[in-house]
């Protein structure tokens, strides 16, 4: 893990001052480093997902893009600068992220055309990708699963024996969450602990569940694919970025 605030140090800037404005549409969010700031609800939803995504290397809140307008130096403050591991690429990838409600996207593009172009130019200089995300990309089944499984992902109450049993149970074919829970109980684990270990195994990617689908007792759980594969949120970033500028291959 890159040290906290590594992105800010790399780009020689401090995050923009936090807003003191509070409305019903604003809420406190938290970076993986623990830093808190006031953001819109959509950005807060995205941050919860980034906290769950194991591909996240670093996140910087409110990165500043400097550009020239006429003879004046101006600043555009984006929402996030995100660095993600790319298992099938040689190195991590940077994403300059702007979060906009879908109903306001056309207006935002019209009003902020010069700023968005400056952001794209900044990305070209820093080998990054410019991304505009709306609720179409943020409020997916992944969002609900990130909330459900977050505590399990950071849990340190591990039982390697339970994990080994679960891995063997799905080695040859997928099994439902209900079947795996019953299997652990049959192996002697208490019901509540067995459920916790199953959620931990899913959240830590010890067994595989498609986080882009709804989770319930009949959800299919399978063996984790060999090698490293991008997290679904990482794929969303990569796919969305391609609409604004090519992602390097």
C-alpha positions in Angstrom: 0.0 0.0 0.0 1.4 3.4 -0.9 1.8 5.7 2.1 -1.1 8.0 3.0 -1.2 11.2 0.9 1.3 9.8 -1.6 -0.7 11.2 -4.5 -0.8 14.6 -3.0 2.9 14.5 -2.5 3.5 13.2 -6.0 1.6 16.1 -7.6 2.9 18.7 -5.2 -0.5 20.0 -4.1 -2.7 19.9 -1.0 -6.3 18.9 -1.3 -8.6 21.9 -1.7 -10.1 23.3 1.6 -13.1 21.3 2.9 -16.5 22.9 2.4 -18.4 23.9 5.5 -21.7 24.0 3.7 -24.2 21.4 4.9 -27.4 20.4 3.2 -29.4 17.3 3.0 -27.6 16.3 -0.2 -24.2 16.5 1.5 -22.7 14.0 3.8 -19.4 13.1 5.5 -17.3 10.6 3.6 -14.0 8.9 4.5 -10.9 8.1 2.6 -9.1 4.8 3.1 -6.5 6.9 5.1 -9.3 8.0 7.5 -9.4 11.6 6.3 -13.0 12.9 6.3 -14.5 15.6 4.1 -17.9 16.8 3.0 -19.2 15.5 -0.3 -22.3 14.9 -2.3 -24.3 11.7 -1.7 -23.2 10.2 -5.0 -19.5 10.7 -4.2 -20.1 9.3 -0.7 -21.6 6.2 -2.4 -18.5 5.9 -4.6 -16.1 6.2 -1.7 -17.8 3.3 0.1 -17.2 1.2 -2.9 -13.6 2.4 -3.2 -13.0 1.4 0.4 -14.2 -2.1 -0.5 -12.2 -2.4 -3.8 -8.9 -4.3 -3.2 -7.5 -2.8 -6.3 -7.4 0.7 -4.7 -3.8 1.9 -4.1 -4.5 5.5 -3.1 -7.2 8.1 -3.2 -6.8 11.9 -3.2 -9.9 14.1 -2.5 -10.5 17.2 -4.5 -7.5 17.3 -6.8 -6.8 20.6 -8.4 -6.3 21.1 -12.1 -4.6 24.4 -13.1 -5.3 25.9 -16.5 -5.0 29.2 -18.4 -8.1 31.1 -19.4 -7.1 34.1 -21.5 -4.3 35.6 -19.4 -5.6 34.3 -16.1 -4.6 31.2 -14.2 -7.7 29.3 -13.1 -8.2 26.2 -11.1 -10.7 23.4 -11.5 -11.4 21.1 -8.5 -12.4 17.6 -9.5 -13.9 15.1 -7.1 -11.3 12.4 -6.7 -7.9 11.2 -8.0 -7.9 7.4 -7.8 -5.0 5.1 -8.3 -6.0 1.5 -9.1 -3.9 -1.7 -9.5 -4.4 -3.1 -12.9 -3.6 -6.9 -12.7 -3.3 -7.2 -16.5 -1.2 -4.1 -16.9 2.4 -3.4 -16.1 1.6 -0.7 -13.5 -1.2 1.0 -11.6 -3.4 3.4 -13.4 -4.6 6.9 -12.4 -8.2 8.1 -12.8 -9.2 11.8 -12.5 -12.9 11.4 -11.4 -15.8 13.8 -11.7 -19.1 12.8 -10.2 -22.3 14.2 -11.7 -26.0 13.3 -11.4 -27.2 11.9 -14.7 -30.0 14.4 -15.0 -27.4 17.2 -14.8 -24.8 15.6 -17.0 -25.7 17.5 -20.2 -25.7 20.8 -18.4 -22.4 20.1 -16.7 -20.7 19.3 -20.0 -22.1 22.5 -21.5 -21.1 24.7 -18.6 -17.8 23.0 -17.7 -16.6 22.3 -21.2 -13.4 24.3 -20.8 -12.7 22.8 -17.4 -13.3 19.2 -18.6 -10.9 19.9 -21.5 -8.3 21.1 -19.1 -8.8 18.0 -17.0 -8.3 15.8 -20.1 -5.1 17.7 -20.9 -3.9 17.2 -17.3 -4.6 13.5 -17.7 -2.6 13.3 -20.9 0.4 14.9 -19.2 0.2 12.6 -16.2 -0.7 9.3 -18.0 -4.1 9.3 -16.4 -7.7 8.7 -17.5 -10.5 11.2 -17.2 -13.7 9.7 -15.9 -17.2 11.2 -15.4 -19.4 8.9 -13.3 -23.1 9.1 -12.7 -25.5 7.0 -10.7 -25.6 4.6 -13.7 -22.1 3.6 -12.8 -22.2 4.2 -9.0 -25.6 2.9 -7.9 -25.3 -0.7 -9.0 -25.6 -4.0 -7.1 -21.9 -3.6 -6.4 -22.8 -0.6 -4.1 -25.1 -2.7 -2.0 -22.6 -5.5 -1.7 -19.8 -3.1 -0.8 -21.9 -1.9 2.2 -22.9 -5.5 3.1 -19.5 -7.0 2.9 -17.2 -4.1 4.0 -16.9 -5.1 7.7 -16.2 -8.6 6.7 -13.4 -7.4 4.3 -11.6 -5.6 7.1 -12.3 -8.3 9.8 -9.2 -9.8 11.4 -11.2 -12.7 13.1 -10.0 -15.3 10.6 -10.3 -19.1 10.7 -8.1 -20.7 8.1 -9.7 -24.0 8.7 -13.1 -22.7 7.8 -11.7 -21.0 4.7 -10.0 -24.2 3.6 -13.3 -26.1 4.0 -15.1 -23.5 1.9 -12.4 -23.6 -0.8 -12.7 -27.4 -1.1 -16.5 -27.2 -1.2 -16.6 -25.1 -4.3 -13.4 -26.5 -6.0 -15.4 -28.5 -8.5 -18.7 -26.7 -8.9 -20.5 -23.7 -7.5 -22.7 -24.0 -4.5 -25.3 -21.7 -3.0 -24.6 -19.5 0.0 -27.2 -21.5 1.9 -25.5 -24.8 1.1 -22.1 -23.6 2.1 -23.5 -22.3 5.5 -25.0 -25.7 6.2 -21.8 -27.4 5.2 -19.8 -25.3 7.8 -22.4 -26.1 10.5 -22.1 -29.8 9.6 -18.4 -29.5 10.1 -18.9 -28.4 13.7 -19.0 -24.6 13.4 -21.6 -22.6 15.4 -24.2 -21.0 13.2 -23.3 -17.3 13.8 -19.6 -18.0 13.4 -20.1 -20.0 10.3 -22.1 -17.2 8.7 -19.4 -14.7 9.7 -16.7 -16.9 8.1 -18.7 -17.3 4.9 -19.1 -13.6 4.6 -15.4 -13.1 5.4 -14.4 -15.6 2.7 -16.5 -13.9 0.1 -15.4 -10.4 1.0 -11.7 -11.3 1.0 -12.1 -13.1 -2.4 -11.1 -16.5 -0.9 -14.1 -17.8 -2.8 -15.8 -16.1 -5.7 -19.1 -14.2 -5.8 -20.1 -11.8 -8.6 -20.5 -8.5 -6.7 -22.4 -7.1 -9.6 -25.4 -9.3 -8.7 -27.7 -9.3 -5.7 -26.6 -11.4 -2.7 -29.0 -13.7 -1.0 -29.1 -17.3 0.4 -29.3 -18.7 -3.1 -26.4 -16.7 -4.5 -23.9 -19.0 -6.3 -20.4 -19.1 -4.8 -17.6 -20.6 -6.8 -13.9 -21.1 -6.8 -11.8 -18.0 -7.1 -10.5 -17.7 -10.7 -6.8 -18.4 -11.1 -4.5 -15.4 -11.3 -5.5 -11.9 -10.5 -8.6 -10.4 -12.1 -9.8 -6.7 -11.8 -12.5 -5.9 -9.3 -15.9 -5.1 -11.0 -15.5 -1.4 -9.9 -12.1 -1.3 -11.5 -13.6 -2.6 -14.7 -16.3 0.1 -14.5 -13.6 2.8 -14.2 -11.7 1.4 -17.1 -14.7 1.0 -19.4 -16.1 4.5 -18.5 -12.7 6.1 -19.1 -12.5 4.7 -22.6 -15.5 7.0 -23.5 -13.4 10.0 -22.8 -9.9 9.0 -23.8 -8.3 5.7 -24.7 -7.0 3.5 -21.9 -3.5 2.4 -22.5 -3.1 -1.2 -23.6 
